[in-house]
Amino acid sequence: MHSQIVVLGGGPGGYAAAFMAADLGLEVTIVEADPRLGGTCLLRGCIPSKALLHVAKVISETREMAEWGVAFGKMKLNVDTMRARKEQVIDTLTGGLAQLAKRRKVRIVNARGIFVDSQTVQLEGGDPATYDSERITFDHCILATGSVPAMPGMFDIGSDRVMDSTGALQLADVPKTMLIIGGGYIGLEMGSVYAELGTEVSVVELTDGLLPGADRDLVKPLAKRLGKLFAHIRLNTKVVGLKDVGKKVEVQMEGPDVEGAIAYDRVLISVGRRPVSAGFGLENTSVTINDRGFVEVDQQQRTSDPHILAIGDVAGDPMLAHKASHEGKVAAEVLAGEPAAFDKVAIPAVVFTDPEIAWAGITAEEAKQSGRKVTIAQYPWQASGRAIAMGITEGLTKWIIDPETDRLLGCGIVGSGAGELIAEAVVAIEMGCTVRDVADAIHPHPTLSETVAFAGEVHLGSATEVYRPKRK
């Protein structure tokens, strides 16, 4: 069996690459071990977690309505129904992808692909009915194998009470107590879900703050809220051992406010993800893998092997689905002979907690580390009429600006809907807009989107809702 293009992996990057290549007239085959397209994002990550976060948000809002004199009865939770609804969301989207592949005449091979050499993949397992030979040869392969949750050896004790994010999303039950090891976005998102469902959630983080690497001004409102939602947040604390003691997991910790063992019904390991670059024969090709396990690529997504390109999580940080999709389209265009390159300057990142945190472009900390001079302009949501009406005044919109040209370099937002609001900032940064370009664009009132323009007005000294005239 031969195909012009083989895409190894059917996640957001893989199917985007395959569909684009097919649209450009190339013959394409997707080799995917899972019987459904969608990859980690759709099947075990982005989509199911956001579905459950929506549930958590609604539960939270029912409590907040008490301030308006609206009271709801005690929550009744049917975990089976919730789990079924989550799976329905996944099935709807995977079914749509299967139809799109069929209409584009993209062949789907349900198997595990292992490189024999730079132009041959051995097919193993899966559904043999989807392929008629044990090997498939190709002109080019787009590697889109993604990433998996990291599980340090000391935490892998063989207990089903110790979970990674995939296990947490299966929603086997709603435990009475849960410890989340790692204060990153995945742990905080899943912790928020379980806390709203009734679990007593605790977090332990090795560093001195939640969401290491994120702007501290953006993290503060979230940390304040999670401090009330979670039972404990232990910073500067190290987990030194786990032990399954029957119906609980005993966790040995060392930190400023804890010393010794505490037992939890479940433990969620959330210490990052690692690229899937080993175990399927890349050593039989000329692909170069760096010391972090990422496949090295250039701006056209080409690897050091002329027959293989790589996209998405396996091709380097940031490990984000939307970055993978764009890289997939670039790879397809390159193979079709078009002058394409991945040269984005603002890849947005969103933490879908409550409140949400989103940022794009450079951060103030990154500018400081590189010695670049920047100006920061912030607009507090306490001055936003819409935020006050909605009771979400903890928010903040922040621009990072070049002081010499007034060009927008970065943006950070914390607050309800930050993930939606950041899109305007991405366009502005990519287009090389100045502060005045955004501030002078009329934004609808009353909306949270106004804060994007108003933060610019703070810089210009023309903000009327706050008293912060520009310094002379």
N, C-alpha and C positions, 0 to 999 in steps of 0.2 A: 504494500500500500504506500502510495506517495502523495505528498501534498506540497504545494508551493510554500505555504506558511503553516507551521505548527505552533500553536500557542499552548504552552505548558502551564495550565492553571486557569480556572474559570471564574476568578473573582472580579472585582470592579475594574482592575487594570486589564486583566486577561480578556474579558468579554468586550470591553471597550476597544481594545486593540483588534480583536477578531472581527467585530462588526465594522469598524472603520476600514480595515483591510479589504473586507468583502465589498463594501461600498465603493472602494477604489478599484474593483475589478480583479482582485486576487483570489485564488482558491485557498480556503482556510479550513483548518481542522483544530478544534479545541480538544486537548487531552486533559481530562479532569477526573480525579479519583472519586470525588463525591458524585452521587447520581444526579444532583441538582447543581445548576449554575448559581453563582452568587458569592462563593468564597466565604472567608471568615466574616467579612462585613455584613453580608446579608443573612447568612445562616447562623453565625455564632458571635456576632459583634454589634456593629453600628445599629442595624435595624431592630433586632429584638431588644437591645438595651434601651433604645429610644422609645420603643413601644411601652416598655415597663416604666421608663421615666415619665412618660405621659400620665400613666396611672398614678404614680407617686405625686406628681404635680397637682392632679385633681384632688387627691386626698388632702394634700396640704391646703389647697384653696378652700375646701369645705370648712376647715378650722378657721381660716382667716375671715370668712364671712360672718363670724360671730361679732366682729367689730361693727358690722352693718346691721346687726340685729337679726341676722338670719342664722338659724340653728338647724343642724341636721342630726338625725339619730345616730346611734352607734354604728360604726362600720361593720358590715357583714362581708366577710371575705371568702370567696370560693376559688381556691387555688387551681383546681382542675379547669374551671371555666377560663380563668386568666391565662393559664398555660395554653389552652386550646385556641384562644383568641390570638395569642402571640404567634402560634404556629400558622394560623390562618393568614396573618399578615405576611409571613415568610412565604407561604405557598402561593399567595397571589402574585408576589413579585417574581419568584422563581418560575412560575408558570408563564409570566409575561416574557421573561428572558428566553425561555425555550421556544416560544412562538416567534420572537424576533430572530433567533438563530435559524429557525426553519425557513422563514420568509427570505432571509439573506443567503440561504443555501450554505450555511456554515455547518460543517460536519461536527457532531459531538461524539467523542470517544470516551466512554466511561471506563477509565483504567488508570493505573499508576504508570507514569512514564519514567523510564530510566535510560540515560544516555549510554549508548554503545560506543558512539563516536560523535564527531561534530555535526553529522548529518543523519543520524539514525537514533531512534528511540525504541527501546524494548517496552512492550505493553504487558502489564501484569495485573491480574485481579479485575475488580470492577464487574462490568457486565459484558462478557465476551460477545453477546449479540450485537454490540455496537461497533465491533471491529472484526474484519475478516482475515487478518493476519497478525502474527505476534510482533511484528516490527513495522514501523512507519518511517519512511525516509522523507526528507524535506530539503528545500533549497535554503530556507531560513527558519529559525526557531525564535519565538519571543518568550523569554523566561519570565513567568509571572507566578511564582510559587508562594509569594507572600511571607507571612510570619506566623509564629505560634507564641502563646504565653510562655514566659520564662519560668522555669521551675527549678530553683537551686536544689542541689542534691540533698542538703540538710533538711529541706522541707518535704521532700518526696518520700514520705514514710509509709506509703501504701494504704492510707486510710481514705475511705470515701467521705469522711468528714472534713478532709483538707481538699479544697477546691481551687481551680483556677477560674478565670472569667467564663470559660465555656461551661464549666460545671455550675457556676452561680446562675447563669442564664437559663439553665434547665429548670430552675425553680422547683426542685424536688419537694421542698417544704419551706415553711417560714419558721426558722429556728428561734428559740427564745433568746439566745445570745450568739453573737458572731464577732470574730476579730478579723480585721482587714490588715494584712501586712503590706504596707506600702501606701504612701499618701499621694499617689499619682492620680491622673484623671479617671482611669478605669475603676480603681478601688473606690474613689469618692462617688462616682456615678452609681455603682452597684450598691455601695453602702447607703446612699440616699434612698434607693428603691426599697431595700430591706427594712430600713428604719421606718419608712412611711407605712410599710405593711405590718409593722408591729415588733420587729426584732430590735433587741438592745444591741446596738452596733458600737464597737470600739475600733479605733485606728491606731496603729503604731507606725511611726515614721523615723527612719534613721537620721535624717537631717533636721535642721531647726525650723522647718516650715512645711506646710502642705504645698503640693504642686511645685516641687523644686524646679527652678528655671523659669517659672512664670513671673510676671510683673507683680511685685509685692503690693502695690496699690490696688491691683485688681483682685488679689487673693484675699485681702483683709475682709471685705464684706462677706465672702463665702465662708471664710474661717469662722467668722462671728456667728453666722447662722448654723453652721455644722456643729459648733460648740454647744448649741442648744439642742440640736437634733440627735447628735450622737451621745452615747453614755460617757465615753472618754476619748480624748485625742492626746496621745502620748508622743511628744517630739523628742528628738535626740535620744531615742530609745532603740535598743538592738534586741532582736529575737535570737536567742542562742540555742534554742532547741524546741522540738515538738514531740509529743508523746500521746499516742492513742490510748486512752484509759477506759475504753468501753463506749459509753454513751457520750463522752466528751473528749476534747483534745486539750491536753495540758500544755500550756505555752510558757516557756522559760524566758523571761525578759530581764534586761539590764538597762536602767535609765534613771533620770533624776527623781522621778516620783513613783517608781516601781522597781522592786527587786525580788525575784523569785518567780513562782509559777502561778498562773491563773488559768482556770478551766473554762472552755467555751464549747457550745454545741457544734459550731462549725467555724472553720478558719478559711478565709479567702486569701490566696497568695496573689498579690498584684504588684509585682516588682519589675514590670516591663515586659517587652516582647523581644524575640530573637528571630532573625531572618531564617527562612528555610532554604539553605544553600548546600546542605550535606545530605548524603544518603540516597542520591539518585543519579550518581555517575558523572557529576561535573568534572571529576578528575580525569575522565576519558576525553575531555575537550581541552581547548586552550583558554578557557575562561579563567580570569584572575579573581580570586577571593581575598579580601583584605583581612586583617587580624580581628575585625569585629564580626566577620562572617558575611559581610555584604559583597555582592558581585560588583566589581568596578565597571563603570560605564562612562561614556562621554556624553556631550550634550544631545547627541542623536540617539542615545540609549544603546549604542553599540558597545559590546564587550571586546576583550582582546582576541576573541575568536570571531573571524569574519562571518561565520554563519549564524551567530547567536547574538540576540539583543536581550536586554533585561529591563524590567520595569517594576514599579511598585515597591513594596516593603523590602524585597530581596535586593533591590538596587540602591538602598540607602535611605537615610532620614530625610525628611520626616515621614514616619510610617502612617500615612493618611490616605484614605480611599480616594479622595478627590485628586490628590497628587498622582496616585497610581493611574487613574483614568486618563489624565492629561498626558502622562508619559506613554500610555498605551496608544493614544492617538498619534503622538509624535512618532513612535516606532513604526506604526502602520504607514504613515505618510513617507517616512524615510525609505521603507522597503518598496513603496510605489514610485520612488524616484523623485519625490517632491522635496523642496529645500526647507525641511522642518528641523526645529531644534527646541529643546526644553530650556527656556531662558526666563522663567518667571522670577519676579523680584518680590512678590507678595503672596505666599501660600498661607491661606488662613488656617488657624487652629481654633477649635471650639471645645470647651468643656461643658457638657450638657447637664450640669448640676443646677440647683436652684439657690442663688441666682446663677445664670450662665456666665461663662467667661470666654471672651473671644479676642484674638489679636491677629495682626497681619503686618508684614514688613518688619523693620528692625524694632527692637525694644530699647528702652532707655538703658538697661543694663548692658545690652550688646554694644550700644554706642559707647558706653563708658569703657568697656573692656578693650575696644578697638581704638580708643583715643579720639573718637569722632565727636566734635562739638554739635550738640543739638539743643533745641528749645522745646520745652514741654508745655502744652496747654491742656488744661483739664476743665471739664464742665460737670459739676455735681448734679445728680438727678433730684436732689432736694429742691432745685429751682425749676424743675420740669412740671408743668401743669398736669400732663398725662401721668407721670410717675406718681404724683401726689394723689391723683384721683384713683389710681390703681393700688396705692399703698406699697409702692416698691421704690422708695426713695433712697435705698442703699446703693443705687447704681452710680456709675461713673463712666464718662467718655473721655478718652485721652488721645491727643495727637502728639506724635514725635515729628519735629519740624527742623529742616535745615535753616539755621539762623541767617545765612547769607542770601539764600534764594527764596526762602519761604516755601520751598517744595516739601510736600508731604512724604515722609519717609516711613512712618509706621503708625499704627493705631491700636489701641486697646480699649475694650469695653467690658464692663461687668454690670450685669443686670438682666432683667427679664427680656428674652428675645435677642440677647447679644449676638447669637449665632446668625440671626437673620440680618441684623444691622451691620455686621462687619463686611458684608458684600459690597456696600457702597464704598467703603474705605479701600477694599481691594482694587476696585476699578480706578479710583482716584490715584492710588499709589502706582499702579501699572501704567497709567496714562501720563504720569509725571505732573499731576496737578499741583497747583499752589494752594495755600490756605484760602486765599480769596476765591478761587474757583469753586470750592465747596461752600464757603460761608455765604457767597453771593447767590448761590442757587437756592431758590425758594423751596423750603421744605414744608409739607402740610402741617397744620396746627389743629388740634393738639395731638402730637405723636411723639414717640420716643426717638424717631429718626431726626427730629429737630436738634437733639443733643449733639449729633455729628456736626451740624453746621454751627451750633452755638459754641462748641469747643474751639472751633476755628475763630469765632468772633472774640472769644476770650484772648486769643493771641493777637488779634488785630486791635483790641481795645474798643470794640463796638458792641460788646454784649450788653444787653439792657436788663436781662433777668437776674444778673449778678453784678455786683459793683467791683469790677477788676479792670480799671482803665489801663491801657497800655502805657508802660513806663516810657518817659521821654529820654 
